[in-house]
Amino acid sequence: MLIIAITGGIGAGKSAAVDMFKQHGVPVIDTDIIARELVDSEPAILEAITTEFGNEVLNNNNELDRAKLREIIFNDDSKRDALQNILHPRIHQQVLQDIQSLNSEYCIIVIPLLVESKHAYPYDRVLLIDADESTQLQRASKRDNNNKELIQKIMAAQASRDQRHAVADDIIDNNGSLAELQEQVDSLHSKYLSQASAQLPS
């Protein structure tokens, strides 16, 4: 099975691209979704987070206040590293398990922090969903209802566009319309199906 790792900065449009691949029936493993599910389903992880960050990251229902946690980690590099040390080993483990359960010509793993990750994820190709920084800022501010200052801090903490370009095998330019995005996704879907077939033993 061909494994495609999708990455890209905040506001680049990864979710829109991934949804289009899903419409082609491609299975998707999303590390952000895994992270949320782990926090919700494994009390030990939430306990480790509250031990590190204090009860201020909990809401009135004693659930994780993700907005508050996000604000903390993007104002303190050491706190961001601490959170990654708690979550990323389990995320990596879950990704490996999920891959083993799939039976498809190719699959997608969404890894926003692919460049930054200390864990070696299995993949055959890297697909970068790319947008210029002004577009990222505009989309992320509108989508998350966050102030632009926080979005800029998040962008500064993530890998640069040059760093992502350096690891990318394929690049989708997502500065345009949804129709233009769809056209690029459709083309890559055909390409990946061909590459997956070429991997099969004759």
N, C-alpha and C positions, 0 to 999 in steps of 0.2 A: 504494500500500500504506500502510495506517495504521500508524504506529509509536508504540508505547506504551513509555515509559520507566518502569521500576519502581525505586523507591528506598525506603529505610527504614533505620533504625538497626540496630546489632548486636542480635541477639536478637529482632527484631521479627517474624520468621517469613517473610522473603522467600522462602527456599528452598521452604517448604511451599506457599506461594501459587503460585510459579512452576511447581512440579511439577503442580499442578492445572490450570494453563493448558496445560502440555505434554500432559496427558491429553486435552485437547480438540484436540490436533494443532497447536497454535500453535508456530511456530518461535521459539526463544529464543537471544539472543546475550547472554552473561554476561561482563561485564568482569573479574570475579574469576577466572573460568576462563581467559580470554584471558591475563591476567597470569601465571598459573601456567604456561601453555603456552609463553609467550614466554621465560620464564626457563629452561624445560627445553629449548627447541628452538634458542634463539639464544645461542651462547656469548658474543657481544659484550655482551649484556645482563647475564649473570652476571658477566662480567669487570668491567663498569662498577659493579655492586653491590659486588663485593669490593674494588675500588679505593677506593670511597667508605667502606665499612664495615669493611674488613679481613677477613682469613681466619677471624676468629672467627664469622662468619655461615655458615661451611661446616661440614658434618658430616664424619664419618670417610671418607665416600665422595666428598668434594669436591662434594657437592650442597648446595643452599641449605637451611639450617636455618631454616625459616620461623618457628618458634616463637621462636627467638633473635632474628631480625630484627624480629619483631613487638614483642618486649619493648623493643628498642632504640628503635624509632621512636615508641613511645607514651610514652617517657620523655624524649624530646628532640624538640621541634617542628622544629628545623632539620634533623634527620636524617630526619624524616617528609617534609619538603618536598624534601629531596635525593632520596629514593626516588621520590617522585611525579614529579620532573623527569626521572628516568631512564625510568620505565615509562609514564607517561600519554600522551606523544606517540605511542608505538608502539601502545598500546591503542586510542587514538582512530583511528589509521590502520587498524587491523585491523577495528574496528567498521564503518567506512565500507565496507571491502571486503566484509565479510560481508553487509551489507545489500544490496549490489548483486547478490549471488548468490541472493537469496531470491525466490521467486515464491509469494506467499501473500496472503490478504485483509488480514491484519494480522500484525505480529510484535511481539515484546517484547525490549527491551534492558534488562538488569539493570545499573543504575548506582548502587551503594550511595552513592557520593560525588558524586551529581549536583549537589547544592547547592554543594559545596566545589570542584568541578572548574573548572579554568581553560579547559577545552576545550569548545567548543560542539557537543554531540552533536545529531544530527537526531532530532526526535521531534515528534509531534502532540499527545500528551497525557502528563501525568505521573500515574502511579498510586502513591500512597503506601501502603505496608504499615505500619500504625501500631499501636504497643502502648505502654502506660504504662511508665515507667522501671523500676519494680519488676519488671514482667514481663520486660522486656528483660534485666535483670540476672540474674534467676533462670534464664531459658532459656540465655543465653550461658554462664553459669558451668557449667551442667549439660552443655551440648553440647560445649564446648571443653575441659572439665576445667581451666579457668583459675581462678586465684584472683580473688576479687571485686574486689580492688584494681586489677588490670590491666584488668578489664572496665570498671570505673568510669573509668579513665583513657581508655580507648578511647571511651566514651560522651561524655566531656568534650571530646575532640578532634573529635568529629563534630558536624555541624550539629545545632542544637536541634530539638525537635519543632515549635516555633513556626515556625522557618525552613523546615522541610519542608512544614508545612501551608500556608505562604504560596505555595509553588510548585505545589502539588498541584491537579490537575483532578478526580481521583477519589481516595477514601480508603477503604481496607479497615480496619475495626476488628478487629484480631487479638488481642484480649484474651480471647477465648472459646475454644470448642472447635473441633476440626477440622471438624466438621459445619457449624458456623456460618461458618467460613472458606470451605468448599466452596460454600455457598449464595451467598455474596457473589461468589466467583469465577465461578460459573455465570451469575449475573445480569450481571456485567460482560462476560463473554464474548459474551453475546447482544447487549449494547449495542455492543460494539466491532465485531461483525459488521455490525450495522445502520449504524454510522457509516462503516465501510469501504465498504459498498455505496453509500452516499450520495456518497462521493468519486469513484466511477467515472463516467466521462463517459457521458452518456445517448445 
